[in-house]
Amino acid sequence: MRVINCHDFERGWSWIEPIYNGLPEIEWQSVDTQRPQWLRKLPGPHLGRLRAGLEVRAILTRGEADMLVSHGPYTSYYIESVGRGARRDVPHLAFAFNFTDIPQGQRLRAMQRAFRSIDRMVVYSQMERSLYSGRFGVPIDRFSFMRWGVAPPITEPRPRSSEKPYVAALGGEARDFTTLCEAARRLPHIAFVLIVRPSSLEGVAVPDNVTVHVNLPFADAWSLVWHAEAALIPLRSEQTPNGLVTLVGGMHLGKAQVVTASAGLSDYVEDGKTALLVPARDSGAFAAAIERLIDDPTLREGIGERARAFAAVHCSEAVTVEGFRQLVVELTGAR
């Protein structure tokens, strides 16, 4: 089984190739969308994805692939539009099919045309199946739900940088840091640490008990989460299908988390058992949940351990490998 793996990551990214051990046996070929730095700010089409689409088209034309895998909806869009060509007999499986904001206008119409011919799209929450089916006009049975399955983000932390207890929020997709900072303002006796992107706090008034880190290295960022008393995921709405990378990473680390009660996370967390859930845009509820975890070590530790146990069973790399293997068999008939 010859599989093309198309992605936006650095050249040579191997995804699950090193740990794939199932049948059918697979010969992998990686196609990345990387482009020179000087090209990255040019307006117009994403030239790296366009190049990748043309490379995939050439591979398919030569008959050198039995299956096509792409990662992320924008890469999947380019690969399907540019790369697939007339080779509809080679199935296309789109992984990590997730939007922070669904495009509108001409881009939406173009994606609707492209996505209708993708054989299967993998989403990481049940709510996304109906959301994307409706927005893109694709039958719902083309969307397969699979929980986000990864290894723990780190196995050993960097040394603790602060002796003072704190709570931490990591991430940038669809976050509501305005509400979180309002919660911090209600809790001046608790230290907050935010690990964010440069644009995350634009227009947000940051209180004095909040320390901000921008663009930290991966291990440094997750070490701050490791040492925190609790982790926080404030999302902008109760229909936001984002935050899973941070949520599952924190679960693997055994962190008690306060999370916006979004339908996009409901396949992973249960209130009071594997996280504390709060309404969107409710700084009072967020503050109360944080204080509850700080004041009750038994609750905090219990939630963290149950979260770790859930992630070990339902959100591991093995889950991703087996889910992928099953889709390969289903889409190609290989055994």
Phi, psi and omega in degrees: 000117182259118185242128172270129180249107185257132188203167179264006186272181183297153181305131180093358177303129191252359179052234183268006183308314183294338184248000178288124183222026184257184173251139006284157173291147187234137169255116187266145171226121184267132174233116182257167181251019184295151180216157179302150183305321184291343179271348192288338183257005179287140177289166177100201184299154174286103189294331177293318178290325177297315177299317179298319178299318179293324178295317178297318180302318179295318179298315180294322179298324178282355180071033187255021178213147177251346181201149182238126177241132176233157184236123180089142187293330181287318174297318179299322179298312180294317182296319180289318184288319187259321191270329190290320178058221182271001186273063179288349178283349177263109185294146179245120179249119182258114179267163176051047182278091187213133178245141165283314176226126179285131181299162179234172172063224185298320179296319178299314181296321178295319179292323177302316179295317183290315186291337180295339181256000173285135187289322180204142178235128183264122177245159186252011172212149181295324184297334181289336179301308180287325180300307184284328176302314180291317185288326185255358178067037181249135179307139186296334181286355173280349181258122179254129176274132174216132178293147177299115185239114184215169171283160173307143184298324175217155176254339175220136182273162166293161178303146180298133183265347181219133178281340182284134176298149181205165171247154189227144174235125181239136172127170183220342184287120173053037181273154177243081181281344174297311179295320181295319179293327174295322176295319178298323179295330177284345184235065185296343180274357181247133178274136178244142174235126178247130176245105196226179173269164182303326184270356189297328187250018178298125180078005182259130175277115185264120181289168187292337182271014180246126174257133185247132173240136183241131174053047176289151170303152187308307184294324178294318180297312182288335175294324176296321176294316180307314186277352183287153175291327179203158178249150187232135178229091178272115181256158189281345177203171178272009174236023183273118181268048183229171178096002186291324180300314179291316181301307184292322176301315177295323177297316178300329180275359179074031181270137166287136185229144170255123192227139171300135184283074180265142176299335179291346179248002188291345177278000186237328189233147175233129186301129178083349180248306180245359175187169168255126183257140181227154179295153177296144173060027180245091184293328178295316179294322179296315180297318181296320180292319178299313181297324178298317178292319180297320185278346185232084181302326180296315176298315182300313181291322180295316178298317180298317181290320178293324177295317179298317180296319178298313182296323181298326182272316192254348187228039182262168173300325180298326177297316179294316180299312182291321177298318177297315181302317180297322179291323176301312180299315183295317187278334184248342185078006180289154177229000000 
